[in-house]
Amino acid sequence: SSGPVTMEAETQEQDDSAPNKILFVRNLPPQTQKMMLVELFKQYDGYNEVRLVDGKPDIAFVEFADASQAGLAKDGLQNFKITPKHAMKITYAKQ
């Protein structure tokens, strides 16, 4: 029997997307430049490319060669502060 569904998982910074090679980065400051993100992520093996989203300066996608390499970058840069007020939130992109 399944017990009552709790809302707890919803409110936490929950990464429920399956690991894959594309990272979804959010909470970026409005003045974020693509080069800034490239410099951060290219330190990690398997880095492929950064894609910004037109009209949404606070999010970006970063592609790696595979999920395990994306995971290392995700763990390494989680909550990295681009500015004192903006700590990057990184999850796997939903497939």
C-alpha distances in whole Angstrom, upper triangle without the diagonal:
4,6,10,12,15,18,20,20,22,25,25,27,25,26,23,25,26,29,32,35,36,35,35,37,37,39,42,45,47,50,48,50,49,51,50,46,48,50,46,44,47,47,44,44,43,44,45,45,45,44,44,43,46,46,43,45,42,40,41,39,40,40,40,41,37,34,35,38,37,34,37,39,36,35,39,40,37,38,41,44,46,47,47,45,43,40,39,35,34,31,31,32,29,30
4,7,8,11,15,16,16,18,21,22,24,21,22,20,22,23,26,29,33,33,32,32,34,34,35,39,42,44,47,45,47,46,48,46,43,45,47,43,41,44,44,41,42,41,41,42,42,41,41,41,40,43,42,39,41,38,36,37,36,37,37,38,38,35,32,32,36,34,31,34,36,33,32,36,36,33,35,38,40,42,44,43,41,39,37,35,32,31,28,28,29,26,27
4,6,9,13,14,15,17,19,20,23,20,22,20,23,24,27,30,34,34,33,32,33,33,34,38,41,43,46,44,46,46,48,46,43,45,46,43,41,44,44,42,43,42,42,43,43,42,41,41,40,43,42,39,41,38,36,37,36,38,38,38,40,36,33,33,36,34,32,35,36,33,32,36,36,33,33,37,39,42,43,42,39,38,36,35,31,31,28,28,29,27,29
4,6,10,12,13,14,16,18,21,19,21,19,22,24,27,30,34,33,32,30,32,31,32,36,39,40,44,42,45,44,46,45,41,44,45,42,41,44,44,41,42,42,42,42,42,41,40,39,38,41,40,37,39,35,34,36,35,37,37,38,40,36,33,34,36,34,32,35,36,32,32,35,35,32,32,36,37,40,41,40,37,36,34,33,29,29,27,27,28,26,28
4,7,9,10,11,13,15,18,16,18,16,19,21,24,27,30,30,28,27,28,28,29,32,35,37,40,38,41,40,43,41,38,40,42,39,37,40,41,38,39,38,38,39,38,37,36,36,34,37,36,33,35,32,30,32,31,33,34,35,36,33,30,31,33,31,29,32,32,29,29,32,32,28,29,33,34,36,37,37,34,32,30,29,26,26,23,24,25,23,25
4,5,7,9,10,12,15,14,16,15,19,21,24,27,30,29,27,26,27,26,26,30,33,35,38,36,39,39,41,39,36,39,40,37,35,39,39,37,38,38,37,38,37,36,35,34,33,36,35,32,33,30,29,30,30,32,33,34,36,33,29,30,32,30,27,30,31,27,27,30,30,26,26,30,31,34,34,34,31,30,28,27,24,24,22,23,24,22,25
4,6,5,7,9,13,12,15,14,17,20,23,26,28,27,25,23,24,23,23,27,29,31,34,33,36,36,38,36,33,36,37,34,33,37,37,35,37,36,35,36,35,33,32,31,30,33,31,28,30,26,26,28,28,30,31,32,35,32,28,29,31,28,26,29,29,25,25,28,28,24,24,27,29,31,31,31,28,26,25,24,21,21,20,21,22,21,24
4,5,6,7,10,10,13,13,17,19,21,25,27,26,24,22,23,21,22,25,28,30,33,32,35,35,37,34,32,34,36,32,31,35,35,33,35,34,34,35,34,32,32,31,30,33,32,28,29,26,25,27,27,28,30,31,33,31,27,28,29,27,24,26,27,23,23,26,25,21,21,25,26,29,29,28,26,24,23,22,19,20,18,20,22,21,24
4,6,6,8,6,9,9,13,15,18,21,24,23,20,19,20,19,20,23,26,29,31,30,32,32,34,32,29,31,33,29,28,32,32,30,31,31,30,31,31,29,29,28,27,30,30,26,27,24,22,24,24,25,26,27,30,27,23,24,26,23,21,23,24,20,20,23,22,19,19,23,25,27,28,27,25,23,21,20,17,17,15,17,18,17,20
4,6,8,7,10,10,13,16,18,21,24,22,20,18,18,17,18,22,24,26,29,28,31,30,33,31,28,31,32,29,28,31,32,30,32,31,30,31,30,28,27,26,25,28,27,23,25,21,20,22,22,24,26,27,30,27,24,25,27,24,22,24,24,20,21,24,23,19,19,23,24,26,27,26,24,22,20,19,16,16,14,16,17,16,19
4,7,8,11,12,15,19,20,23,25,23,21,18,18,16,16,20,23,25,28,27,30,30,32,30,27,30,31,28,28,31,32,30,32,32,31,32,30,28,27,26,25,28,26,23,24,20,20,22,23,25,27,28,31,29,25,26,27,24,22,25,24,20,20,23,22,18,17,21,22,24,24,24,21,19,18,18,14,16,15,18,19,18,22
4,5,9,11,14,17,18,21,23,21,19,17,17,15,15,19,22,24,27,26,28,28,30,28,25,28,29,26,25,29,29,27,29,29,28,29,29,26,26,25,25,28,27,23,24,20,19,21,21,23,25,26,29,26,23,23,25,22,19,21,21,17,17,20,19,15,14,18,20,22,23,22,19,18,16,15,12,14,13,16,17,18,21
4,7,9,12,15,16,18,20,18,15,13,13,12,13,16,19,21,24,22,25,25,27,24,22,24,25,22,21,25,25,23,26,26,24,26,25,23,23,22,22,25,24,20,21,17,16,18,18,19,21,22,25,23,20,20,21,18,16,18,17,14,14,16,15,11,11,15,17,19,20,20,17,15,13,12,9,10,9,12,14,15,19
4,6,9,12,13,16,18,17,14,13,14,14,15,18,21,24,26,24,27,26,28,26,23,25,26,23,22,25,25,23,25,25,24,25,25,23,23,23,22,26,25,22,22,19,17,18,18,19,20,21,24,21,18,19,20,17,15,17,17,14,14,17,16,13,14,17,19,21,23,23,21,18,16,14,11,10,9,11,13,13,16
4,6,8,9,12,14,13,11,11,12,13,15,18,21,24,26,23,25,24,26,24,21,23,24,21,19,23,23,21,22,21,21,22,22,20,20,21,21,24,24,21,21,18,16,16,15,16,17,18,20,18,14,15,17,14,12,15,15,11,12,15,15,12,14,17,19,21,23,24,22,19,16,14,10,9,6,7,10,10,13
4,6,9,12,15,14,13,12,15,15,18,21,24,26,29,26,28,26,29,27,24,25,27,24,22,25,26,23,24,23,23,23,23,22,22,22,22,25,26,22,23,21,18,18,17,18,18,19,21,18,15,16,18,15,14,17,17,14,15,19,18,15,17,20,23,24,27,27,25,22,20,17,14,12,8,8,10,9,12
4,6,8,12,11,10,10,13,15,18,20,24,25,28,25,26,24,27,25,22,23,25,23,20,23,24,21,22,20,20,20,20,19,19,20,20,23,24,21,22,20,17,16,14,15,15,16,18,15,12,14,16,13,12,16,16,13,15,18,18,16,18,20,23,24,27,28,26,23,20,17,14,11,7,6,7,6,8
4,6,10,11,11,12,15,17,21,22,26,28,30,27,28,26,27,27,23,24,26,23,20,22,23,20,20,18,19,19,20,20,20,22,22,25,27,24,25,22,19,18,15,15,15,15,16,13,9,12,14,12,11,15,16,13,15,18,18,17,20,22,25,26,29,30,28,25,22,19,16,13,9,7,8,7,8
4,7,8,9,11,14,17,20,21,25,27,29,25,26,24,25,24,20,21,23,20,17,19,20,17,16,15,16,16,17,18,18,20,21,25,27,24,24,22,18,17,14,13,12,12,13,9,6,8,10,8,7,11,12,10,12,15,16,15,18,20,23,24,27,29,28,24,21,18,15,12,9,6,8,9,9
4,6,8,10,14,17,20,21,25,26,28,24,24,22,23,23,19,19,21,19,16,17,19,15,15,13,13,13,14,15,16,18,19,23,25,22,23,21,18,15,12,11,9,9,10,7,4,8,9,7,8,12,12,11,14,16,16,16,19,21,24,24,27,29,28,25,22,18,16,12,10,6,7,8,8
4,7,10,13,16,20,20,24,25,26,22,22,19,20,20,16,16,18,16,13,14,16,13,12,9,10,10,11,12,13,16,18,21,24,21,22,20,17,14,10,8,6,5,6,5,4,7,7,5,8,11,10,10,13,15,15,16,19,19,23,22,26,28,28,24,21,18,16,13,11,8,8,10,10
4,7,10,13,17,17,20,22,23,19,19,16,18,18,14,14,17,15,12,14,16,13,14,11,10,9,9,10,10,13,14,18,20,18,18,17,13,10,7,6,4,6,9,8,7,10,10,7,9,12,11,10,13,15,14,14,17,18,20,20,23,26,25,21,19,15,14,10,9,6,6,9,9
4,6,10,13,14,17,19,20,17,17,15,17,16,12,13,15,13,10,13,15,13,14,12,11,11,10,9,10,12,13,17,19,16,16,14,11,8,6,5,6,8,11,11,9,11,10,7,8,11,9,7,11,12,11,11,14,14,17,17,20,22,21,17,15,12,10,7,6,4,5,9,11
4,7,10,11,15,16,18,15,16,14,17,16,12,14,16,14,12,15,17,16,17,16,14,14,12,10,10,10,11,15,16,13,13,11,7,6,5,7,9,12,15,14,13,15,14,10,11,14,12,9,13,14,12,11,13,14,16,16,19,21,19,15,14,10,8,6,5,6,5,8,11
4,7,8,11,13,15,12,13,12,15,13,10,12,14,12,11,15,16,15,18,17,14,15,13,10,10,10,11,14,15,12,11,8,5,5,6,8,11,13,17,17,15,17,15,12,13,14,11,9,12,13,10,9,10,11,12,12,15,17,15,12,10,7,6,5,7,8,9,12,15
4,5,9,11,13,11,13,13,16,14,12,15,17,14,14,18,19,19,21,21,18,18,16,13,12,11,11,14,14,10,9,6,4,7,9,11,14,17,21,20,19,20,19,15,16,17,14,12,14,15,12,10,10,11,12,11,13,15,13,9,9,6,5,6,9,11,11,13,17
4,7,9,12,10,14,14,17,14,13,16,18,15,16,20,21,21,24,24,21,21,19,15,15,13,13,15,14,10,9,5,7,9,12,14,18,20,24,24,22,23,22,18,19,19,17,14,16,16,13,11,9,10,10,10,11,12,9,6,7,5,6,9,12,15,15,17,20
4,6,8,7,10,11,13,11,10,14,15,13,14,17,19,19,23,22,19,20,17,13,13,11,12,14,13,10,7,4,6,8,12,13,17,19,23,24,22,23,22,18,19,20,16,15,17,16,13,12,11,10,9,7,9,11,10,6,7,6,8,10,13,16,16,19,22
4,5,6,9,12,14,11,11,15,16,15,16,20,21,22,25,25,22,22,19,16,15,13,13,14,13,11,7,6,9,11,15,16,20,23,26,27,26,27,25,22,23,23,19,18,20,19,15,15,13,12,10,7,7,10,8,6,9,9,12,14,17,20,19,22,25
4,6,9,12,14,12,13,16,17,17,19,21,23,24,27,27,23,23,20,16,15,12,12,12,10,9,5,6,9,12,15,17,21,24,28,29,28,29,27,24,25,26,22,21,23,22,19,18,16,16,13,11,10,13,11,10,13,12,15,17,19,22,21,23,26
4,6,10,11,10,12,15,15,16,18,20,22,23,26,26,23,23,19,16,15,12,13,13,12,11,7,9,11,13,16,18,21,24,28,29,28,30,27,24,26,26,22,21,24,22,19,19,17,16,13,10,10,13,13,11,14,14,16,18,21,23,22,25,28
4,7,9,7,8,11,12,12,14,16,18,20,23,22,19,19,16,12,12,10,12,12,12,11,7,8,9,10,13,14,18,20,24,25,25,26,23,21,22,22,18,18,20,19,15,16,15,13,12,8,10,13,13,10,12,11,14,15,18,20,19,23,25
4,5,5,7,9,10,11,13,14,17,19,21,21,17,17,14,11,11,9,12,12,13,12,9,11,11,10,13,14,17,19,23,24,25,26,23,20,23,22,19,19,22,20,17,18,18,15,14,11,13,16,16,14,15,14,17,17,20,21,20,23,25
4,5,5,6,9,10,11,12,15,16,19,18,14,13,10,7,8,7,10,12,14,13,10,11,11,9,11,11,13,16,19,21,22,23,20,18,20,20,17,17,20,19,16,18,18,16,16,12,15,19,19,16,16,14,16,16,18,19,18,21,23
4,5,5,6,9,10,10,13,15,17,17,14,13,11,9,11,11,14,16,17,16,13,15,14,12,13,12,15,16,19,22,23,23,20,18,21,20,16,18,20,18,16,18,19,16,16,12,15,19,20,17,17,15,18,18,20,21,21,24,25
4,6,5,7,9,10,12,14,17,18,14,15,12,10,12,12,15,17,18,16,13,13,13,12,13,12,15,17,20,22,22,23,20,18,20,19,15,16,18,16,13,15,15,12,12,9,12,15,16,14,14,12,15,16,19,20,20,24,25
4,5,5,6,8,10,12,15,15,11,12,10,7,9,10,13,15,17,15,12,12,11,9,10,9,12,13,17,19,19,19,16,14,16,16,12,13,15,13,11,13,14,11,12,9,13,16,17,13,13,11,13,12,15,16,16,20,22
4,5,5,6,9,10,13,13,9,9,7,6,10,11,15,17,19,17,15,15,14,11,11,9,11,12,15,17,18,19,15,14,16,15,12,14,16,14,12,15,16,14,15,13,16,19,20,17,16,14,16,15,17,17,17,21,22
4,6,6,7,10,13,14,10,12,11,10,13,14,18,20,22,20,17,17,16,14,14,12,14,14,17,19,20,20,16,15,17,16,12,14,16,14,12,15,16,13,14,12,15,18,20,17,16,14,17,16,19,20,20,24,25
4,6,6,8,12,13,10,12,11,10,14,14,18,20,22,20,17,16,15,13,13,11,13,13,16,18,18,17,14,13,14,13,9,11,13,10,8,11,13,10,11,10,14,16,18,15,13,11,14,13,16,17,18,22,24
4,5,6,9,10,7,9,9,8,12,13,17,20,22,19,17,16,14,12,11,8,9,9,12,14,14,14,11,9,12,10,7,9,11,9,8,11,13,11,14,13,16,19,20,17,15,12,14,12,14,14,15,19,20
4,5,7,8,5,8,8,9,13,15,19,22,24,22,20,19,17,14,13,10,10,9,12,14,15,15,11,11,14,12,9,12,14,12,11,15,17,15,17,16,19,22,23,20,18,16,17,15,17,17,18,22,22
4,7,9,8,11,12,13,17,19,22,25,27,25,22,21,20,17,16,13,13,12,13,15,16,15,11,12,13,11,8,12,13,10,11,14,16,14,16,16,19,22,23,20,18,16,18,16,18,18,20,24,25
4,6,6,10,12,13,16,19,22,25,27,25,23,22,20,17,15,11,11,9,11,12,12,11,7,8,10,8,6,10,11,9,10,13,16,14,17,17,21,23,24,21,19,16,17,15,16,16,18,21,22
4,6,9,12,14,18,20,24,27,29,27,25,24,22,19,16,13,11,8,8,10,11,10,6,9,11,9,8,12,13,12,13,16,20,18,21,21,25,27,28,25,22,20,20,17,18,17,19,22,22
4,6,10,12,15,19,22,25,28,26,24,24,21,17,15,11,9,5,5,7,10,9,6,8,11,10,10,12,15,14,15,17,21,20,23,22,26,28,29,26,23,20,20,17,17,15,16,19,19
4,6,9,12,15,18,22,24,22,21,20,18,14,12,8,7,5,6,9,11,11,8,8,11,11,9,12,14,13,13,16,19,17,20,19,23,26,26,23,21,18,18,15,16,14,15,19,18
4,7,10,14,17,20,23,21,20,20,17,13,11,7,5,5,6,10,12,13,10,10,14,14,12,14,17,17,16,18,21,20,22,21,24,27,28,24,22,19,19,16,17,15,15,18,17
4,7,10,13,16,19,18,17,17,14,10,8,6,5,7,10,12,14,16,13,11,15,15,13,14,18,17,16,18,20,19,20,19,22,25,25,22,21,17,18,15,16,15,14,17,17
4,7,10,13,16,14,13,13,11,7,6,4,6,9,12,15,15,17,15,12,15,16,13,13,17,16,14,16,18,16,18,16,19,22,22,18,18,14,15,13,14,14,13,16,17
4,7,10,13,11,11,12,9,6,5,6,8,12,15,16,17,19,17,14,17,19,16,16,19,19,17,18,19,18,19,17,20,23,22,19,19,15,16,14,15,14,12,15,16
4,7,9,8,7,9,7,5,6,9,11,15,18,20,20,22,20,17,19,21,17,17,20,20,17,18,18,18,18,16,18,21,20,17,17,14,15,14,15,15,13,16,17
4,6,5,7,9,7,6,8,11,14,17,21,22,21,24,22,19,21,23,20,19,22,23,20,20,20,20,20,18,20,23,21,18,18,16,16,15,16,16,13,15,17
4,6,7,10,9,10,12,15,17,21,24,25,25,28,26,23,25,27,24,23,26,26,23,23,23,23,22,20,21,24,22,19,21,18,19,19,20,20,17,19,20
4,6,9,10,11,14,17,20,24,27,28,27,30,28,25,27,28,25,24,27,27,24,23,23,23,22,19,20,23,21,18,20,18,19,19,20,21,18,20,22
4,6,6,8,12,15,18,21,25,26,25,27,26,22,24,25,22,21,24,24,20,20,19,19,19,17,18,20,18,15,17,15,15,16,17,18,16,17,20
4,6,8,11,14,18,21,24,25,25,27,25,21,23,24,21,19,22,22,18,18,17,17,16,13,14,17,15,13,14,13,14,15,17,18,17,19,21
4,7,11,13,17,20,24,24,23,25,23,20,21,22,19,17,19,20,16,15,14,14,13,12,13,15,13,10,11,9,10,12,14,16,15,17,20
4,7,10,14,17,20,21,20,22,20,17,18,19,16,14,17,18,15,14,14,14,14,13,15,17,15,12,12,9,9,10,11,13,11,14,16
4,7,10,13,17,18,17,19,17,14,16,17,14,13,16,17,14,14,15,14,15,13,16,19,18,14,14,10,11,10,11,11,10,13,15
4,7,10,13,14,14,16,15,11,14,15,13,12,15,16,14,14,16,16,17,16,19,22,21,17,16,12,12,9,10,9,8,11,12
4,7,10,11,11,14,11,8,11,13,10,10,14,14,12,13,15,15,17,16,19,22,22,18,16,13,13,10,10,9,9,13,13
4,7,8,9,12,10,7,11,12,10,11,15,15,14,16,18,18,20,19,23,26,25,21,20,16,16,12,12,10,10,13,13
4,5,7,9,6,5,9,10,9,11,14,14,14,16,19,18,21,21,24,27,27,23,21,18,17,14,13,11,12,15,14
4,7,9,7,8,11,12,12,14,16,17,17,19,22,22,25,24,28,31,31,27,25,21,21,17,16,14,14,16,15
4,6,6,6,9,10,11,12,15,16,17,18,22,22,25,25,29,31,31,27,24,21,20,16,15,12,13,15,14
4,5,5,6,9,10,10,12,14,15,16,19,20,23,24,27,29,29,25,22,19,17,14,12,9,11,13,12
4,5,5,6,9,10,11,12,14,15,19,19,23,24,27,29,29,26,23,19,18,14,13,11,14,16,16
4,5,5,7,9,10,11,12,14,18,18,21,22,25,27,27,24,21,18,17,14,13,12,14,17,17
4,6,5,6,9,10,11,12,15,15,19,19,23,25,25,21,18,15,14,10,10,8,11,14,14
4,5,5,6,8,10,10,14,15,18,20,23,24,24,21,18,15,13,10,9,8,11,14,15
4,5,5,6,9,10,14,14,17,19,22,23,24,21,17,15,14,11,12,12,15,18,19
4,5,5,6,8,12,11,15,15,19,20,21,18,15,12,12,9,11,11,14,17,18
4,6,6,6,9,10,14,15,18,19,19,16,13,10,9,6,7,8,11,14,16
4,6,5,9,10,14,16,19,19,20,17,13,11,10,8,10,11,14,17,19
4,6,9,8,12,14,17,18,19,16,13,11,11,10,12,14,17,20,22
4,6,5,9,10,14,15,15,13,9,8,9,8,11,13,15,19,21
4,5,9,11,14,14,14,12,8,6,6,6,9,12,14,17,20
4,6,9,11,11,11,8,5,5,6,8,11,14,17,20,23
4,6,9,10,11,8,5,5,8,9,13,16,18,21,24
4,5,6,7,6,4,6,10,12,16,19,20,24,27
4,7,8,6,6,7,11,13,17,19,20,24,27
4,5,5,7,9,13,16,19,22,23,26,29
4,6,7,11,14,17,21,24,25,28,31
4,7,10,12,16,19,23,23,26,29
4,6,9,12,16,19,20,23,26
4,6,10,13,17,18,21,24
4,6,10,13,14,17,21
4,7,10,12,15,18
4,7,9,12,15
4,6,9,12
4,6,9
4,6
4
